[in-house]
Amino acid sequence: MADIRLIVGLGNPGPEYDPTRHNAGEWYLNQLADTYNTPLKPESKFFGKTARITIAGQDVRLLYPTTFMNKSGQAVAAMANFYRIEPEQILVAFDELDLPPGVAKFKLGGSSSQNGVRDIVSKLGNNKDFLRLRIGIGHPGHKSKVTGHVLGKPSPSEKQAMEDAIDEAVRCTDILFKNDLKQAQNRLHAFKAEA
């Protein structure tokens, strides 16, 4: 059984960013909160919106940093330090250029080019040992187009595929807690929604 005590969904604050690909992590966190009928509420000492839920008997904090993406670590470190949560007990959900829309994958540790993840690593004392949920947004094909792609809205078919993958990721989060990471990965990694 996973000993995850903090689940973080990354995005940029403000209604203009809500529908963008960069906020896929926030979409996941909102759906998780909705599944447990627990709204996220602003909490200034954690630089974000938070909630507390119970998954498979485990007390879990939810956090959506309302700093900008590249300052996400400020919120994560504040909550982790306050509740004495170790990096190994954190799951961070974020948008992933290297996966197509309709695909989501759990990954333990490692490096990432995603700005929010990089900031979290640095604020956790360069510890990379947290669990990630990578939500595919696809790559625009050239690095010069990445910023516009990430901060743009997905097409209706891409959005549907992303939502389907997030829906499956929420179900697999339950498997992660009730069983283990391997079973959650086996199910989630077999899923692909067509964009």
Beta strands, then each sheet from edge to edge (+ up, - down):
strand 1: 6-9
strand 2: 41-43
strand 3: 48-55
strand 4: 58-65
strand 5: 90-96
strand 6: 104-108
strand 7: 131-136
sheet 1: 2+ 3- 4+ 1+ 5+ 7+ 6-
end
